[in-house]
Amino acid sequence: GCCAGTSVFAGVVLLVLMKFYVHYEGDPAFTLIVKDAEDPTSGGGAVRVVATDSTVQDVLNVFLSEYATRYAPAWKAQLPHASLVDENKRTIPPTSRARAKIQDKMDVFVVLHPNTTGATTSTTTHHAENKAPTQSHASSTPVNASSSSRPSSSASSSSSKPQQQDIDSTTATQLRLIQGHLDEAVAAASVGAFQRAAQLFQSVLVSIPTAPLPLIRLGDIYISAGRPEKAVGYLTTLTEHHGSSMEGWILLGHACSQTGNHARAAQAYKAALELASKNPSYDPNLTEQVKVFLAKALYKQGDQDTAIQVLTIVLQANEECPQALLEYGIALEDRGKLLEALRIYLKVLITRGDNRTVREYLAALVQRPGVLAMLEKELLASSSTSSSAQVVAPALAFLATFIKDFGAIQQSRHLYTLALEMRPDSVSYCLNLVHVHELFLDYKSAMGVIASFLKRNPSTSVGPYITCDQVYRTLYPDSSPPPQPSMHTSSYTLSEEDLDLLAIIFTLCKILYLQGSNISELTQLMGLIEPTRKGRELHLTTIRNEHAYYCCVSQLLECTTPPLTPPSQTQEGGTNTPSTKDKDEGKVKGKGKGTQKGSGPAGDPDALEDLSSQAARLGLRDGSLYVVGDSHCLAAAWRPLHMHGTQHVLTPRLVTGLKIWHLRKESTFFPKANFECAMDTLPDGASVVFLFGEIDCREGFLLAVEKCKYDTLEEAMSRTIAIYEEVLQALVARKNLRIFVHPVPPVLNETRHIVKAFNAMLRKSIEAIPSLRWLDFFDAMLTPDGMLLRDEYKLDG
């Protein structure tokens, strides 16, 4: 592989100020830039100057002399017989004037003839094979190297000595500039600034088209970005000109695998293994990994028997090789040997618990019929002692956590239930099980888990403050008089368990709000915990998300009249009808402590009138109006709208943390599963407002472009909107939904320009689709100058 430094320039040194390029593709490869003597910026390093009347033979002699000085001392006694050819391999007449036959920025190539003398056998052999310099050659030439001798041609006699010194100085400056770009690119990549790194590496390639370091790093960047086609281009150039780069061949194999060209990937891995076989200094662990890569490519190519033979050879040498075990497990799974595959995945997980691939495969496997029971049996069989709960419960919880991340939410819920049954005092298991129930919008079960935990562990407390018994008696006041809040200080440092219990209480508040009832209990509960919460920087802890939801609910209660809905009409998913009616069309019923506040038009009477009038114009059906969205949908929750004498209730369907990007077909991330569960709770034919995209605008687009997944923000936005459209139209077809698309709320100053651009593109796209309806009030959410969010909508933070 290559690293930052001088090796990148071995045999391929070019400069930004160029005339034409003379290349030799033997071993070592070399390129010389040739400039006119009249160019005051020319000279030095791997740049040579020729007179304006020099012939093609003069240029060739300059090149051969320079090459002899650098790499082939034997040539100094007698220069080899050679010719210059153009890109089409046509010989350029040696007696012609160079300026007449070679144009500006043109590439010409040196071809040695069979009767060449002085050239080493190694050179002619590698030229025939189109190989590039070895690593030892690559490290021998510093970036700012300049020849110790000048070529004996008309070039040297046509330039004065002072002019040549100025040329050498300028050349050194340009070389330092290129080296600076490389250093900056490597530094940028090291901190994740891949877009900047790619730009710098590409700028080097403008001057040095075959420089190995930029080629290999660009290939790596675009493989990681999921753009293997671009990676293949860079890595093909790399391996053509630097065939001794084992890392280059490996990365080319990876890129080809991503494109689905597994045959070419296998060839690349074989080339890497061939290099390793000839160089005993290569790390044997790397060679082992390349064999696994080869087996994987062969398997996907269809040559499964050979692939399994390669894996067997690897495992015979190292039976603990995790990569080989994983691929062997995949082969077993494909052959229906699910228990054997499960055992192998678990074995790999023990040694490589942070390996994303084994987690992903295990999560997919446990979703197959019967496998979850196998997993449970395997874990329970591992410990039959009285202390098995201390061993098995953490394993169950660990598995539940990561399989949830890959969409196995049903199986995660089962494993967390088992873990909590084994350890009913575990605050962490309780919290996580509640969160998984939330993914199903199963608030009734979530409440049941919390109530059971509180009742079983009455003395468990948040530090010396709130006890589970106090929370339980507040939640169920019929059992005994509710406790009175006490004053606390923030001097006590909360432990991780304290924080987790506080997170359970915060989540309880959110669930009560989402259910739309029990508001009296909710306000009492908040009064109980406020003294403990205040004065603590909980936004800097592991429970920052739960705390953020709690703060949101707390602020919303300032402008909401409880009870929000009659308890008799409360449904599990939160479809409720308010207990009070406001005769004024389009007005929010709100007599709370503050003014009408909220993140979006539902928080303001005037904007709500706009929503009502649009609903009437678009033919909103009677009944509930569902608002499906990320945390911003809470601001609209349970607000009544009145239209033509009919009341419509804004009923929330919360999907926490969902980016539109998560909805793409290949995604398995759990917010997508949460979204699908939310869709299952919607009745066919319902009217639904979709409120997503704020997280994409806040971090998704910027990070995607920074990681080189896209070249521009506009490209990232366009791809995301296409995903959104596809999902929404599929819902119309499947559930006959009447869909309204809410603009992304422009809540943050830092990303408002991105939100504006995204909403403009989204509006244009939605308005072109007859089955979807755009809610056109984005401008009303901003100040008259369009620069800031209106004060009445400020809720975040």
N, C-alpha and C positions, 0 to 999 in steps of 0.2 A: 504494500500500500504506500501511499504518499503522505507526507506531512508538510506543514508550512515550512518554508525555508528555501535554500538554494536549489534543492534537487528538482524543483518544478521547472527550472529553466534549462536543464541539461539538454543540449542539442536542439533547443527550439527557442532561441532568443530573438524576439522581434521588438520593434518600438512603435510608438503611436504615430510618429511622423515617418511615413513610409512612401517608397516609390514602387519597387516591385520586389518579389520574394523568390529566392533561389533555394529549392529544397533538395535534400538528399535523404532517402528513406531507408538507407541501410542501417547497420548497427555499428556505432551509434548514429541515430538520425540527427540531422542538423539543418537549420535554416539560416540563411544570410539575407539581410536586407541590403539592397543596393540602391544608392542614391546618387543624384547628380553632384558633381563637384561644385556646381554653382549654388547648391542648397546650403545656406549658412548654418542650418541646424543639423547637418549630417555628421556621421563619423563615430568612431569609438565602439567598443564592445563587439557585438555581432552585426555591426553596420559597416559597410565599406563604401567608399566613394569611387566613382568612375568618371572619367571625362565625358563631356557631352558627345564626343565623336568616337567613343569606345565601340569596339566590335563585340559581337556575341562571344567570340573566343576570348576577348579580354575579360569579359564578365566571368566566363567559365574559369579562366586562370585565377582570377581573384578568389573565387569560391574554393577551388582545389588547394590553393596555397593556404588559405585560412583553415581549411579542414585538416590539412597536413600538420599545421602548427598545433592544432587542438587535439587531434585524435590519431593521426596516422603518420608518425615520424618517418616511416619508410618511404612515404610519398615524396619527401623532400629531395631525395636523390633523383627521382624521375617521376614526374606527375603522371597519373594514369591517363589512358586514352578514354575520353568521355565526350558526351554531347549534351546539349540542352534541348529539352522537348517541352512543348506546351501541354495544356490540360488534356488535350486529345491525343497525346503521345506522338505528335508530329515533330520531327526534328527541325530545329530552327537553324538556318544556314549560319555557320560559324563566322563567315566573313562579312555578314551584313552588319550594318550599324545597329547597335542595341536599341536605340531610341526609335528606330523604324520598325522593329519587329516585336519589341516588348513594350506593352502599354503600362500606364500608371496602375499600380495595385494589382498587377497581373502575377500569377503564380507560374513559375517555370521549374523544371525538375532536371536533376543531374542523373544521367544514365551512364553507368560504366560499361565499357565494351568487353567482350570475352577475352581479348588479349591484354586486358589490364595488367600492368606490372606494379609492384609495390603495394597493392591492396592486400590486406590480410584475408585468409580463407574465411575467417569469421564474418568479415564484412560482406563479402559477396554472397555467402550463404544466407545471411539474414536478410539481405536485400531481396533475394528471391522469395523468401518467405514473408516479406512485408512485416518484419518484426521491428520492435522499437528498442531503445536502449535499456539495458538492465539497470537494476537499482544501484549497482556500484558505479556505473557510468553516471547515473542521474545525480549522485551526490558529489561528483567530482568537480562540477563547474559552478562557481558562485554566481549569484544573480548579476553582480556588477563586474564580472570578469572581462578583461580586455586583453587582446592578443599582445604578446611581448614582441612581436615582429610585424612588419608591414608587408603586404603582398608586393611582389616585384612585377608591376604592370604599369601601364600608362597612368593609372590612377595616382601612383605615388609621385610621379614627376609633374603632374598637372596641378598639384595643390601646394601652396606655400606652407612652411612649417607653422607659423602663427595660426593660420587658418585651421590646420589640423588640430592644434591644441584646443582651440575654441570648440571644434566639433567634438572632440573627446569629452570635454567638460559637459556639453549639452547632453550627450549620450548618457553619461553617468547619472545626470539628473532625471532623465526619462526612465532609466532602469530603476532608480530609487522610487520613482512615482509608482511604477508597476508593483514593486515589492511592497510599497505602502498599501496599495489596494488589496494585495493578497493578505497582508497582516490584518487589515481592517475587516476583510471578509471572514477570515477565520475567527476573529474575535466576535463579530456579529453573530455568526452561526453558533458560537459557544453559549450565547445568552438567549438563543431562540429567535433572533432577528433574521429569519431566513430570507425574507424578501430583500432586505438590504444586502445580505451576503450574496444572494444570487445575482443581484445587479452588479456588484463589484466583481464577482467571478466572471460574469459575462463581459464586463468591460475589459478584463485581461485577455479574454479570448478574441476580442476584436484585434488585439495586437499580436496575440500568440494563439492561433487557432487550435494548436495541438498540445498546449500546456497541460500536463497531466493533473496537477492539483485542482484547478478550476473544473476540469471535466469530471473528475471523480467526485468532487464535492457537489457539483450540480446534479449529477446522477443520483447521489444519495438523497439530496434535498427533495427531488421530484418523486423518488420512490416513496419517501415518507409522506409526501403530499398527496399520494394517490394519483399521480399523473405519470404513469409509467411510459407512455409514448414519448414524452419529452426526455425522460431519463434514458431510454433506449438510444436516442440520437446521440446524446453526449457520450454515453458509455461505449457505443460502437466506434466512435471516433477515437476514444481512449484506447480501446483494445487493438484497433488497427495500427495505431502509431506507437503504442506502448504495450506490446503484447506480453511483456514480462510482469505486468502488474496483476498479481493474484487478486487483490481487492477489486480491481476493475472487472475481472471476469466474474467474480462472485456477485458483484452488484448488477452486472449485466444479466446474470441468471435470475436475480430477484426481479428485475424490471420486466424481463420476458415472461416470467411466471405471472406477474400481475396482468400482463396483456393477454394471457391465455396461450401464448406461444411456448408450450412446455417442451417441445422438441428442441427449440433453440436454447431454452434455458438449460436443458440437460447438456447440450454441447458446451455451453459456457462453463458449467460446473466441471465438466470433464477437462476443459482447458486449464482450469484452476488446479485440479488435482494433478495434472501432468506437470505443471510448474512445481508443485509441492514435492513430487517424486524426484525431481532433479535438484532440489535444494533442501538438504537435511536441516537447514537452520530454521525452516518454517515451523511454527508452533503446531505440535501434533494435535492439540485440541481443536485448532482451526481446521486442520485437515479432516478431523472426525466430523465436524459440523458440516463441511462441504459435502462429505459423503451422504449425510442425511438430506441436505438440500437436493443432491442428485437423485436420491431415492424418491423424494417427494415429487420431483419433476417427472421422473419415469412413471410413477404411480398415476399421476394425473394425465400423462400422455397415453396411458392405457397399457403400458408394459408393467403390470402389477407384480408378476412373478419375479422379474428382475429386481424390481424395487424392494420386494420383501427379502430377496437374497442379499442385497446391499445392506439393509437394516440388520439382518441376522449377523453378517460379518462384523458390523459395528458393535452390536451387543455382545458378540462373543469376545471381543477385545475389551469392552467396557459395559458390563451389564447394567450399570447405573446411568448410562448416558441419557439424560432427560429428553433431548430432542428425538433420539431414535425411539425411545419408549413411547413418546407421544404419537409419532407417526405409525408405530406398530399398533398402538391402541386404535387409531383411526381405521387401519386396515381390518382389525378385529370387529370393530363396530359395523363396518360396511358388510361384513360377512355374517352379521346377525349374532355375533358372540358378545352380547351386551354386558354380561357380568364380567367377563374377562377384560373387556375394554374399560369398564368402570373401575376395576381394581388397578389397572395400569394408570389411568388418569389420577386416581387417588395417590398412587405411589409417586408420580411426578409432582403432584401437588405438595407432598410432604417436603420434597427437596427444593422445589421451585414454586413456592406459594404465591409469588408475585408475578408468575408467568401469565400474561394475558391470554395467550392461546389456549393453554390447558384449562383455564377458567371458562373460556368461551365454549370449548368443546364439552366440558363437563356440564355446563348449564344447559346446553342443547340436549345432551344425553339424558339428563334426569327428566326432561319433558316427554320422553318416549314412554309409551305404556309399560307399566310394571317396573321401571327402573328406579323410581323413588322408593318403592318398597325394598328393592335390592340394596339401595344405599342405606336405608334405615337399618336393615338387618346386618349389613357389614359393620356399621358403626356400633350397634348394640352388642354384636358378637365380639368386638374388640375388648370389651371390659364387662366381666360378669360379677365383679366384686361389689360390696356394699357402697363403695365410693365411686361407682361408675358414673354417677351424675356429675361429679367433679371433673371427669375426663371427657365424657361424651357430650355433655351440654355445650361446652365451648366449641367443640368440633361442629356440632349441629348449627350453632350460631354463626360460626365462621363460614360454613358452606352456604347458609341462608343469605348471608350478606352479599357474597359475590355473585351467586346465581341470580339474585334479584337484579343486580346491575345489568345482566345480560337477558333480562326479560322473563325469567322463570319465576314470576311473582306468585303463582299458585303454589309451587313447590317450596318457595321461600317461606310463605305463610305457614305451611305445614311444619317445616323444620323449626321455625321460631316457636311455634306452638309447643312442639315437643321439648325444646330447650327450656321454655318457661315452666312447663309442667315439672321438669326435673329440678329446676332452680326457681321456685316461685318467689324468691326474695330478690331476684336479679332485676335491678332497675333498668339496666341496659337492654336486656332481652325484652322487657315489657315495652320500652320505648320503641324498639325496632319493630316489634310485632304490631304495635299501634300504627306505625307509619306504613307498614305493608297493607293493613286493612284500609288505610286511606287511599292507597292506589286503586282499590276496587270501589271506592266511594262507599264502602261498607261502614258507615259511621256508627251504626247500631252495634256491630261487633267490636269496633274500636272502643266505644264507651264501655262495653261489657268487660273488656280486658282491663281497662283502667280501674273500673269500679272493683273488680275482683282483686286487683293488686293492692289497691288502697285498703280494702277490708282485711286482706291477709297480712298486711304489714303496717299496722296502725302506728307503730312507734318510729318507723323509718321517716327521716326528716331531711329537709334542706338545711344542713348545718344545725344550729341550735334554734332554728326559726320554725318554719311550717312543717307540721307532721302530716302523714298520710291520713290520720284520723280526722284532723281538722278539715282537710280537703273533702274527705268522704262525707262528713256531716254538713258541709256547705252544699255539696252536690245533691245530697238526699236529706233535706232539712227535716223531714218527718221523723227521722230516727232520733233526733235530739236537737236542742236549740243550736243554731249555727254559732260557731266561735266568733269572737270579736277580733278584728285585726289588732296586732300589737306593733309598737314602734321598734324598729331595728336600726342598727348601724351597718355600714358597709365595710367595717374593719375586718370582719371574719372572712378568711379566704375559703371559697367554696371548692370542694374536691370534685373530681370527675363524676363521682356518684351523686353528689349534691346537684351538680349541673344537669345530669341526666334526669333526676327527679323533677327539677324545675322545668326542664324541657317537656316532660309528660304533662305538667300542669299547664304550661303554655299551649300545648297541643290540644288539651282538653278545652281550653277557651276557644280556640279556633274551630273545633268540631261543633261546640255549642252554637257558635255563630253561623256556621254553615248549615246547621239543621234548622235555623230560623226560629227556634223556640227556646224555652227555658232561659229567657234573657234575664229574669230576676236572679236566678242562680249564677248566671255568668257575671253580672255586675257585682254580686257579693263575693264571688271567687276572686275577681280582680282586686277588690278592696282588701282581701286577705293577703294577696301576694305582693301588692304594690310596695309596701315598706321594705320588703326583702329585695325587690328588684332595683329600686331606685338607687342611684349613686354607683352602680356597677357597670363596667364596660363589657357587657355581655355580648356586644357585637364583635368582640375580639376573641370569643371563646368558641368551643365546639358546638354550642347550641345557638349560634347566631341566627340560623334560619328560623328556628322555633321562636326565638325572641322577636325577630322581625315581624312574623305573623301576629304575635301577641300585640305588639305595638300598633300594627295596622288595625286590628280589631278594636283595641282600646280607643284609638282616634275616631274610628267610624261610629262607635257608640255615642260619641259626643254630638253627633248630628242625626241620630236615628231614634225614633220613638219606640220603646219597648211596650208590649211584646210585639215582635215583628210579625208573628203569625200565630193563629190559634193552635195550641198543642194538638188538638184533635185532628188537625189536617196536616200535621207534620209527617212527611214520608222519610224513609231511610236515606234517600239521596238528597233530600232537601227541597222537594217540590212542595211549596207551601202557598197559602193564600193569606194576605194580611188581614188583621182583625179590624182594621179601621179603613174607612174610605174617604177619599178627598174628592169633593164635587168639582173642584177646579181642574179642568183638563190639563194634563201635562205637568202638574205640580208635584213635587216631592212632599210626602207627609213627613215632616221632621220638626219636632219641638225640643230638640236636645239642647245641650248647654251652649253649643257653638253655632256658627253659621253653616250653611250647606257646603260641606267640603267633600272632596273626593277626587280620585284619579280618573278623570274621564267625564263625559257629559252627564252621566247619571248623578253626579254630585252637585249639579247646578240647575236651578229651575229653568233658566232660559235655554240652556243647552238641551235639557230634557224635553222642552217644548219642541225643539227642532227634531229630536228623536221621535216624538209622538207624531208630528206632522209627516215625517218621512214614513213612519210605520203605516199611517193611514193611506198615504199615496201609494205605497208599495203593496198594500193589501194584506196587512198583518192579520193572521188568523186569531180568533178569540182564544183566551186562556193564557197560560203561562208563556212568558218569553224567556227562554233559557239563555244564559250568558256563559259560554264555555271559554275559559281563558286561564292564563297564569295568574299570579297573585293580584294583578290589576283588576280582575273580575270581582274581587271582594267589595270594591267601592260601589259597584252597582247592585250588589246583592240585596234582594228583598225590597227594592224600591218599587212602588206602584206607578204604573202609567195608565192614563185614562184616555180612551179614544172612542168616540161615538157612543158614550154611555157605558162602555165596557171597560172593566179594569183588567190590566195586564200586569203580571208580577214578574219582575226581573229575578229569575231563579238561578242561583250559581251552580256551575259545574266546574270545580277547581281542578286544574291539572298543573301541579307544581313543577316549576323548572323546565317546562317544555319549550324548546326551540322548534321552529318550523322545520329546521334541518333534521330533527329527530324523527320526523314523520316519513322520511324517505323509505322506500321498500326494503332496502337491505339493512336498515337499522334494527338493532335488538335492544337498545338502551331502554331502561325501565320507564321513563316518562312516556314513551310511545305506548307501552302496555297500559299505563294509567289513562292515556287519551282514549284508547280503544274501550276501556271499561266505562269511561264517561259517556262515550257514544252509545254503549249498550243500555245505559239508563234513560236515554231519550226516547220518548214514544214516537212511533212512526208518524210522519206528517207534522212534527213539531216545528215551531218557529225558533230559530237559534241564532244568536249573535256570537261570532267567533272573534276572540280578542287575543291574538298571538303575534309574535314578531318583535316584542320589545327586547327580549333577551338576545335574539339574533342581532338586532341593531346595536345593543349595548356591548356585546363581546364577540358574538359569532362571526360577523362579517370581518371585523378588524383582525381577529386572530386567524381566520381562514386565509386572508390575503397575506398576513405576516408569515404564515407557514407555507406560502406559495401554492395553496390549493387553487387559488384563482389569481389572475394577473391584476385584476382591478376590483374595486368595490362593486361597480356596476355588474360585473360578471357574476359575483357572488350573490347579489340581490336577485338577478334574473333567474339563476338556478333555484334559489329558495322559493321565489314566487311560483315557479313551475311546479315545485313539490306541493305547495299550498293549494294551487288550483286543482291539481290531480286528486288530492285527498278530498277536497270539498265537493268536487263534482261526483266522485264515487259515493259520497254520503247521500247526495241528492238522489242518485240512482238507486241506492240500496234501501234508504229509509224514507224517501220522499220528503226530506227536510226542506224547509223554507229558510235559506241561509242568508244572513246579513253579515257582512265583513266590516268589523270595527277598525278604524285607523289605529296605527300603533301610537300609544300615548307618548307625547314628546316630553317626558318627565325630567330628563337629565340634560343639563346645559352642555356637558362634554360631548354628547352624542346626538344632539338635536339636529345637527346638519345631516347626519346619516338617516335619522328618522324621517326628515322631510323628503330626502331623495327616495327612500324606500316607499313611503306612502304615495308619492307621485307615480312611481312605477307600478305599485300595487293597484292603485285606483284605475289606472289606464287598463291594466290587465283584467281586473274584475268586471269593469263596465263593459268589456267586450264579450262577456260570457252571460248569456240570457238567464241561466239558472241561478246565478249569484247576484247579490245586490250590495252595492257599496254604500255605507253610511257616510254621507258627505258633510261632515262637520269638523274636519280636522282644523281648518283655519280658525274656527270659533274657540278652539282650545288654546290659542296663542294670543299674545298681546297684539294690539293693532299693528305694530311694526313687524310682527311675525318673528320676533327674536326670542321671546321668553314664554314660558308657560304662565297662564293666567293664575293669579293668586288663589282663586277659589278652587283650583284643581290640585293644589300642592298638598300631597299627603306623604309621599316617599321621604322618610327621614324628617 
